[in-house]
Each structure stands twice: as structure tokens, then as C-alpha cells.
Amino acid sequence: MAEEAIIRKLVADGDGTGDDRRIVQLFQLIIMLSKSNADTKSITHKILINLDQIELSFQKQAQISAITEIEIANYEQLCTEIDEMITQNNSKMDAVKRELAEAKQIRKNRQEYDALAKLIKEKPSRAETSKRLKLLQDELEEAYAKQKMLEQRLIEKRKNMYTLAVLLDNLEEMNKEAEDVPMSEGDDASPAGAVPSSSAGSLK
């Protein structure tokens, strides 16, 4: 009784498409097989072909589902890594800003040292003046070396930010490619016994 209700519902819904159509056809063939004047051999052969097509379709769907889950896991892991990189780079950018402010202060001090050294040179030579000038020159050289170091670190930070931007562009391209992957099979049935040719290659 339940089988008859299912058959009536499927017939009322129409042939449908894809797997639904094959299942409806399978029920129709079974009904035809129960008739006394039916060609049993021909109908049985069609039923077997229909079952093979349904099984092949299910296998394809299972493979696509498994590949999709793997890709989702990969994207989630990649998003986690990118979030961590963004957090780290934000911290690095804050550090670079502080270093840049310090470099500006060093440059300002250097200008003051140059002005003072010039003023000292214009005065008559004295032992204390020479000693102070030497100290100022040492401080200036140290400040200049520190400034060069900070500038080099700033260049490295900019390179890191460029690498992150390239990575984000690659992720966006991967998402666009993933959206083009078909999530279901079409209406055309594949031959029985054929090896499923899933779209795994395009999901790599």
C-alpha cells in the first residue's frame, strides 16, 4: 500500500530531472514488469541499466560531496592562517609606526647635532669644545646607524605586506574557481560501468 502511494506521488510530480527522472522510470518499468503481457527480458534489461545509472550517479555525488568537504576544510584552514597573518602584520605595522616615529626623532636630533657642530666649529678651538664635538660626532654616527637599521626594517615590513596582499589575491581567485565547480550532475545519464569523471581536477 505504501509503495502504491509512493508511485502515485512520483507520477503526480512528473518525470523530473536527473536522478528523480531515473527513479520514476525505474518504478514505471517495475509496474510494466508486473503486467502479464510484458516483455520480461527487455524490461529486466532496462531495469538493470537504470539501476546502474542510478548507482553511478550516486557514486559521483558522493565523490563530489567528499571533495567539497575537503575543499571547505582547506579554505577554513587557509582563512585561519590568513587571520593569524593579518593579526601578526597588524602588530608588526604598529611596531613599524613606532620605529618610524623614533626614526623621525633621530633625524631631528641629527639636524640639531649638525647645527650645534657647525656652531662649535665657528668658535675658537678649546679642549672642552673639541671633546664635546667628539661626543656629538659619536652620538651622530650612532644615531645614523640606528636610522639606517630602522629604514631597513621598514623596507622588510613593506615586503611582508606585499606578500600578504598577493596571498589575499590568490585566495580570491581560488574562491572564484570554486564557485565554477558543478555541484550536481546534469540530465544526461552516463553509460553503465563507466568510471566517474568528477570535477576533482578543477578543485585542486
Secondary structure, DSSP 4 states (H G I P E B T S, - for coil): -HHHHHHHHHHHH-S-STHHHHHHHHHHHHHHHTSTTS-HHHHHHHHHHHHHHHHHHHHHHHHHHHHHHHHHHHHHHHHHHHHHHHHHHHHHHHHHHHHHHHHHHHHHHHHHHHHHHHHHHHSPP-HHHHHHHHHHHHHHHHHHHHHHHHHHHHHHHHHHHHHHHHHHHHHHHHHHHHHTS-SS--SSPPPTTPPP--GGGGG-
